[in-house]
Amino acid sequence: MPAPKDDNDTGLIYMLGVAHFEQSQFEMALSEFKRLVDRRSPSTNPLKPLAHRITGRTLAKLQKEGREP
């Protein structure tokens, strides 16, 4: 998967996070999702609320494995 061009490339950032999550690379997934969650600019992109949801799932997986984010 190509690297995102900038922080406005939300679709690619989200998909990178999902790919990392599916590969059980939860720390890397969390960093990608946090990039979307921490953005303060207004957005109508439907992936931003999904990023909040999967960030919680990623944190739960990390806690279940006994790792801290």
Stockholm file with secondary structure:
# STOCKHOLM 1.0

chainA/1-69         MPAPKDDNDTGLIYMLGVAHFEQSQFEMALSEFKRLVDRRSPSTNPLKPLAHRITGRTLAKLQKEGREP
#=GR chainA/1-69 SS CCCCSSTTCHHHHHHHHHHHHHTTCHHHHHHHHHHHHTCCSCCCCTHHHHHHHHHHHHHHHHHHTTCCC
#=GC SS_cons        CCCCSSTTCHHHHHHHHHHHHHTTCHHHHHHHHHHHHTCCSCCCCTHHHHHHHHHHHHHHHHHHTTCCC
//
